[in-house]
Every structure is written in C-alpha cells, then in structure tokens.
Amino acid sequence: MNSNHLEAIQKIIPKSTWSKKIDLEDSVGVSEVAWHYSDVMQVINILTRKGYIILGGDVYQLLNDSIEVTYDNWYINAEENEEGIRLSEEKAKDYIESYFERFGENFIYSIVYKKI
C-alpha cells in the first residue's frame, strides 16, 4: 500500500477512526496501516460503501511493545463490480470475525483494497 492509497482513504474515514490506525512501517517495515478488530469492521464498511473492493488482508500480533507478522491472511479473486465488492466485504468480515473469535484481541488487521 503506498502513501497515495492511504491519503485517498484518509479523506473518507472519520478522523476518530483514522486516529486509531496502527502504522506498520517502523515495526514490520511495510508502508501499511492496521486496525484493531473493533475498528477494522468500520473501515471495511466505509471502503465498500465508497466503491472499494477488499482484495484481502494480513494479520499481525501485538506482543508487549512489538508487532509480529503471523503469516495469516486472506484474499479473494472477485469480479470488479458491485457483486464483487459485496463478496469481498463478506469474505473480509467473515475471516476477521472468525479469527477474532478464535484468537482474541491481541491481533490487528491490514486491508488490501482497490478503488473500482
């Protein structure tokens, strides 16, 4: 995710939610942001309502003062249309919800998305 992507979505995500993002640059070395379970669902809702398809995402674990790569992720190869957006939203939410239910709160989620 390059900074242009982040600037684009920063404009559509409420400041109260945007301020809760977790920057992965320093800890993991990727220029992406991640969100806690409670915030990532809202971010997914906003993105899909604004015409973004959720291509997938990655899971990171919060350990004391560090962020660790879990190598857990999901992706979807959906058509780039309204139905694809709906399916991508469903897949992302299902994956994150089940991950949260199985493993709890010490995880954050980054999202890979594309404006269509």
Residue frames as a rotation matrix with the C-alpha (Angstrom) as fourth column:
MET 1
0.595 0.804 0.000 0.00
0.804 -0.595 0.000 0.00
0.000 0.000 -1.000 0.00
ASN 2
-0.480 -0.798 0.365 1.68
0.758 -0.587 -0.286 3.21
0.443 0.139 0.886 -0.97
SER 3
-0.758 0.128 -0.639 1.07
0.432 -0.636 -0.639 6.52
-0.488 -0.761 0.427 0.72
ASN 4
-0.857 0.491 -0.157 -1.22
-0.461 -0.595 0.658 7.67
0.230 0.637 0.736 -2.11
HIS 5
-0.314 0.751 -0.581 -3.64
0.314 0.660 0.683 4.88
0.896 0.032 -0.443 -1.20
LEU 6
-0.389 0.118 -0.914 -3.55
0.921 0.052 -0.386 5.94
0.002 -0.992 -0.129 2.43
GLU 7
-0.933 0.045 -0.357 -4.12
-0.011 -0.995 -0.098 9.59
-0.359 -0.087 0.929 1.56
ALA 8
-0.676 0.717 -0.172 -7.13
-0.306 -0.061 0.950 8.63
0.671 0.695 0.260 -0.56
ILE 9
-0.044 0.728 -0.685 -8.83
0.562 0.585 0.585 6.64
0.826 -0.359 -0.435 2.17
GLN 10
-0.734 -0.241 -0.635 -7.87
0.673 -0.387 -0.631 9.10
-0.094 -0.890 0.446 4.92
LYS 11
-0.920 0.387 0.061 -10.31
-0.352 -0.885 0.305 11.51
0.172 0.259 0.950 3.29
ILE 12
-0.150 0.940 -0.305 -13.24
-0.447 0.211 0.869 9.10
0.882 0.267 0.389 3.63
ILE 13
-0.044 0.093 -0.995 -12.57
0.707 0.707 0.035 7.53
0.706 -0.701 -0.097 7.04
PRO 14
0.842 0.429 0.328 -13.75
0.092 -0.712 0.696 9.56
0.532 -0.555 -0.639 10.05
LYS 15
0.057 -0.875 0.480 -10.93
-0.554 -0.428 -0.714 11.21
0.830 -0.226 -0.509 11.99
SER 16
0.319 0.129 0.939 -11.99
-0.936 0.198 0.290 9.38
-0.148 -0.972 0.184 15.15
THR 17
0.930 0.010 0.369 -11.35
0.032 0.994 -0.107 6.04
-0.367 0.111 0.923 13.42
TRP 18
0.704 -0.703 0.102 -8.34
0.097 -0.047 -0.994 7.16
0.704 0.710 0.035 11.37
SER 19
0.245 -0.628 0.739 -6.59
-0.842 -0.516 -0.160 8.24
0.482 -0.583 -0.654 14.57
LYS 20
0.542 0.036 0.839 -6.74
-0.634 0.673 0.381 4.63
-0.552 -0.738 0.388 15.82
LYS 21
0.890 -0.247 -0.383 -4.77
-0.182 0.578 -0.795 3.18
0.418 0.777 0.470 12.90
ILE 22
0.610 -0.759 0.229 -1.51
-0.044 0.257 0.966 1.40
-0.791 -0.599 0.123 13.67
ASP 23
0.635 -0.469 -0.614 1.38
-0.770 -0.317 -0.554 2.25
0.065 0.824 -0.562 11.36
LEU 24
0.925 -0.235 0.300 3.35
0.171 0.960 0.223 -0.86
-0.340 -0.155 0.928 10.39
GLU 25
0.770 -0.635 0.060 6.33
-0.199 -0.329 -0.923 0.97
0.606 0.699 -0.380 8.84
ASP 26
0.091 -0.805 0.587 8.62
-0.936 -0.271 -0.227 1.02
0.341 -0.529 -0.777 11.88
SER 27
0.136 0.017 0.991 7.69
-0.748 0.658 0.091 -2.34
-0.650 -0.753 0.102 13.36
VAL 28
0.461 0.168 0.871 7.23
0.236 0.923 -0.303 -4.57
-0.855 0.346 0.386 10.31
GLY 29
-0.565 -0.792 -0.231 8.80
0.042 -0.307 0.951 -2.48
-0.824 0.527 0.207 7.55
VAL 30
-0.500 0.474 0.725 5.75
0.859 0.166 0.484 -2.23
0.109 0.865 -0.490 5.32
SER 31
-0.985 0.167 -0.055 4.08
-0.160 -0.981 -0.110 1.06
-0.072 -0.100 0.992 4.49
GLU 32
-0.293 0.931 -0.216 0.65
0.256 0.294 0.921 -0.11
0.921 0.215 -0.325 5.53
VAL 33
-0.579 0.213 0.787 -1.65
-0.785 -0.405 -0.468 0.53
0.219 -0.889 0.402 8.43
ALA 34
-0.623 0.417 -0.662 -3.58
0.368 0.903 0.222 -1.98
0.690 -0.105 -0.716 10.51
TRP 35
-0.224 0.693 0.685 -6.60
-0.734 -0.582 0.349 -1.75
0.641 -0.425 0.639 12.77
HIS 36
-0.872 0.113 0.477 -7.92
-0.329 0.585 -0.741 -3.44
-0.363 -0.803 -0.473 15.87
TYR 37
-0.759 0.616 0.211 -10.94
0.651 0.717 0.250 -5.71
0.003 0.327 -0.945 15.38
SER 38
-0.010 0.847 -0.531 -13.40
0.723 -0.361 -0.590 -3.08
-0.691 -0.390 -0.609 16.60
ASP 39
0.024 -0.039 -0.999 -12.17
-0.340 -0.940 0.029 -0.50
-0.940 0.338 -0.036 14.07
VAL 40
-0.882 -0.471 -0.015 -11.39
-0.172 0.293 0.940 -2.68
-0.438 0.832 -0.340 11.05
MET 41
-0.390 0.817 0.424 -15.05
0.850 0.497 -0.176 -3.58
-0.354 0.291 -0.889 10.58
GLN 42
0.489 0.546 -0.680 -15.97
0.288 -0.837 -0.465 0.10
-0.823 0.032 -0.567 10.30
VAL 43
-0.307 -0.696 -0.649 -13.11
-0.512 -0.454 0.729 0.70
-0.802 0.557 -0.217 7.86
ILE 44
-0.884 0.036 0.466 -14.33
0.344 0.724 0.598 -2.20
-0.315 0.689 -0.652 5.68
ASN 45
0.098 0.995 0.000 -17.88
0.826 -0.082 -0.558 -0.81
-0.555 0.055 -0.830 5.75
ILE 46
0.387 0.018 -0.922 -16.72
-0.148 -0.986 -0.082 2.63
-0.910 0.168 -0.379 4.67
LEU 47
-0.630 -0.730 -0.264 -14.42
-0.397 0.010 0.918 1.37
-0.667 0.683 -0.296 1.92
THR 48
-0.756 0.357 0.549 -17.00
0.599 0.714 0.361 -0.91
-0.264 0.602 -0.754 0.35
ARG 49
0.325 0.905 -0.274 -19.72
0.684 -0.425 -0.593 1.78
-0.653 0.005 -0.757 0.51
LYS 50
0.380 -0.267 -0.886 -17.36
-0.385 -0.916 0.111 4.12
-0.841 0.299 -0.451 -1.35
GLY 51
0.904 0.127 -0.408 -16.68
-0.427 0.240 -0.872 1.68
-0.012 0.962 0.271 -4.19
TYR 52
-0.192 -0.981 0.008 -13.55
-0.977 0.191 -0.091 -0.08
0.087 -0.025 -0.996 -2.97
ILE 53
0.727 0.287 -0.624 -13.14
-0.265 0.955 0.130 -3.83
0.634 0.070 0.770 -3.36
ILE 54
0.433 -0.571 0.698 -11.36
-0.811 0.092 0.578 -5.60
-0.394 -0.816 -0.423 -0.50
LEU 55
0.332 -0.379 -0.864 -8.74
-0.687 0.530 -0.497 -7.81
0.646 0.759 -0.085 -2.15
GLY 56
0.379 -0.228 -0.897 -7.55
0.516 0.856 0.000 -9.37
0.768 -0.463 0.442 1.09
GLY 57
0.621 -0.198 0.758 -5.55
-0.604 -0.737 0.303 -8.61
0.499 -0.646 -0.577 4.18
ASP 58
-0.200 -0.789 -0.581 -2.93
0.125 0.567 -0.814 -9.65
0.972 -0.235 -0.015 6.69
VAL 59
0.893 0.440 -0.095 -2.99
0.104 0.003 0.995 -10.40
0.438 -0.898 -0.044 10.40
TYR 60
-0.225 -0.949 0.222 -0.37
-0.119 -0.200 -0.973 -9.15
0.967 -0.245 -0.068 12.85
GLN 61
0.449 0.325 -0.833 0.04
0.723 0.415 0.552 -9.99
0.525 -0.850 -0.049 16.51
LEU 62
0.414 -0.277 0.867 0.58
-0.492 -0.869 -0.043 -7.41
0.766 -0.409 -0.497 19.21
LEU 63
0.485 -0.357 -0.798 3.24
0.699 0.706 0.109 -8.65
0.525 -0.611 0.592 21.64
ASN 64
0.085 -0.409 -0.909 4.16
0.852 -0.442 0.279 -6.34
-0.516 -0.798 0.311 24.51
ASP 65
0.218 -0.046 -0.975 5.70
-0.143 -0.990 0.015 -3.40
-0.965 0.137 -0.222 22.65
SER 66
-0.776 -0.564 -0.282 6.18
-0.368 0.042 0.929 -5.07
-0.512 0.825 -0.241 19.29
ILE 67
0.449 0.851 -0.272 4.15
-0.730 0.174 -0.661 -6.15
-0.515 0.495 0.699 16.29
GLU 68
-0.573 -0.645 0.506 4.82
-0.285 0.735 0.615 -9.59
-0.769 0.209 -0.605 14.83
VAL 69
-0.324 0.403 -0.856 3.89
-0.915 0.097 0.392 -11.00
0.241 0.910 0.337 11.44
THR 70
0.028 0.400 0.916 1.58
-0.593 0.744 -0.307 -14.02
-0.805 -0.535 0.258 11.85
TYR 71
-0.923 -0.311 -0.228 1.69
-0.341 0.381 0.859 -15.05
-0.180 0.871 -0.458 8.18
ASP 72
-0.367 0.888 0.275 -2.09
0.729 0.459 -0.507 -15.43
-0.577 0.014 -0.816 8.40
ASN 73
-0.778 0.140 -0.613 -4.02
-0.395 -0.867 0.304 -13.70
-0.489 0.478 0.730 5.64
TRP 74
0.033 0.788 0.614 -6.94
0.530 0.507 -0.680 -13.93
-0.847 0.348 -0.401 3.30
TYR 75
-0.807 -0.175 -0.564 -7.62
-0.338 -0.647 0.684 -12.92
-0.485 0.742 0.463 -0.27
ILE 76
0.184 0.867 0.463 -10.42
0.311 0.395 -0.864 -13.06
-0.932 0.303 -0.197 -2.76
ASN 77
-0.924 -0.371 0.091 -10.33
0.174 -0.196 0.965 -13.06
-0.340 0.908 0.246 -6.53
ALA 78
-0.030 0.999 -0.041 -13.65
0.591 -0.015 -0.807 -11.32
-0.806 -0.048 -0.589 -7.07
GLU 79
-0.007 0.163 0.987 -15.04
0.943 -0.326 0.061 -9.58
0.332 0.931 -0.151 -10.12
GLU 80
-0.858 -0.336 -0.390 -14.52
0.448 -0.859 -0.246 -5.83
-0.252 -0.386 0.887 -10.03
ASN 81
-0.473 0.792 0.386 -18.19
0.019 -0.429 0.903 -4.90
0.881 0.435 0.188 -9.86
GLU 82
-0.043 0.539 0.841 -20.93
-0.869 -0.436 0.236 -4.34
0.494 -0.721 0.487 -7.27
GLU 83
0.890 0.383 -0.248 -21.31
-0.253 0.866 0.431 -8.06
0.380 -0.321 0.867 -6.61
GLY 84
0.201 -0.910 -0.362 -17.55
0.506 0.413 -0.758 -8.41
0.839 -0.030 0.543 -6.24
ILE 85
-0.481 -0.304 0.822 -17.49
-0.435 -0.731 -0.525 -5.59
0.761 -0.611 0.219 -3.70
ARG 86
0.439 0.746 0.500 -20.27
-0.840 0.143 0.524 -7.30
0.319 -0.650 0.690 -1.72
LEU 87
0.857 -0.149 -0.494 -18.49
0.167 0.986 -0.008 -10.67
0.488 -0.076 0.869 -1.82
SER 88
-0.136 -0.990 0.041 -15.16
0.328 -0.084 -0.941 -9.11
0.935 -0.115 0.337 -0.85
GLU 89
-0.243 0.152 0.958 -16.76
-0.766 -0.635 -0.094 -7.35
0.595 -0.757 0.271 2.11
GLU 90
0.773 0.626 0.105 -18.41
-0.582 0.632 0.512 -10.58
0.255 -0.456 0.853 3.26
LYS 91
0.600 -0.618 -0.508 -15.19
0.406 0.782 -0.472 -12.59
0.689 0.076 0.720 2.95
ALA 92
-0.390 -0.782 0.486 -13.12
-0.033 -0.515 -0.856 -9.98
0.920 -0.350 0.175 4.83
LYS 93
-0.035 0.464 0.885 -15.64
-0.919 -0.363 0.154 -9.70
0.393 -0.808 0.439 7.66
ASP 94
0.894 0.385 -0.227 -16.09
-0.298 0.891 0.342 -13.47
0.334 -0.238 0.912 7.95
TYR 95
0.263 -0.885 -0.385 -12.35
0.440 0.465 -0.768 -14.05
0.859 0.032 0.511 8.08
ILE 96
-0.542 -0.516 0.663 -11.70
-0.264 -0.644 -0.717 -11.32
0.798 -0.564 0.212 10.65
GLU 97
0.267 0.725 0.634 -14.68
-0.895 -0.057 0.442 -12.27
0.357 -0.686 0.634 12.83
SER 98
0.912 0.085 -0.400 -13.68
0.007 0.975 0.222 -15.92
0.409 -0.205 0.889 12.98
TYR 99
-0.063 -0.994 -0.088 -10.03
0.384 0.058 -0.921 -15.00
0.921 -0.092 0.378 13.64
PHE 100
-0.407 -0.019 0.913 -11.09
-0.629 -0.719 -0.295 -12.70
0.662 -0.695 0.281 16.46
GLU 101
0.625 0.729 0.280 -13.38
-0.724 0.407 0.557 -15.36
0.292 -0.551 0.782 17.96
ARG 102
0.780 -0.355 -0.514 -10.62
0.309 0.934 -0.177 -17.99
0.544 -0.020 0.839 17.86
PHE 103
-0.019 -0.983 -0.182 -7.61
0.812 0.091 -0.576 -15.94
0.583 -0.159 0.797 18.95
GLY 104
0.335 0.247 -0.909 -8.85
0.879 -0.430 0.207 -12.84
-0.340 -0.868 -0.361 20.77
GLU 105
0.932 0.303 -0.199 -7.88
0.270 -0.947 -0.174 -9.21
-0.241 0.108 -0.964 20.92
ASN 106
0.297 -0.900 -0.319 -4.09
-0.051 -0.348 0.936 -9.19
-0.954 -0.262 -0.149 20.56
PHE 107
-0.359 -0.361 0.861 -4.25
0.815 0.329 0.478 -9.06
-0.456 0.873 0.176 16.77
ILE 108
-0.009 0.324 -0.946 -4.55
-0.295 -0.905 -0.307 -6.29
-0.956 0.276 0.103 14.22
TYR 109
0.180 0.269 0.946 -5.60
0.740 0.597 -0.310 -6.45
-0.649 0.756 -0.092 10.59
SER 110
-0.577 -0.316 -0.753 -4.35
-0.294 -0.780 0.553 -4.66
-0.762 0.541 0.357 7.50
ILE 111
0.424 0.813 0.398 -6.53
0.273 0.305 -0.913 -4.46
-0.864 0.496 -0.093 4.42
VAL 112
-0.833 -0.550 0.065 -5.58
0.191 -0.175 0.966 -4.59
-0.520 0.817 0.251 0.76
TYR 113
0.209 0.977 -0.050 -8.13
0.463 -0.144 -0.874 -2.71
-0.861 0.160 -0.483 -1.30
LYS 114
-0.844 -0.409 0.347 -8.66
0.486 -0.311 0.817 -1.20
-0.226 0.858 0.461 -4.72
LYS 115
-0.276 0.745 -0.606 -10.97
-0.341 -0.666 -0.663 1.54
-0.898 0.024 0.439 -5.96
ILE 116
-0.693 0.076 0.717 -13.14
0.625 0.558 0.545 0.28
-0.359 0.826 -0.434 -8.81
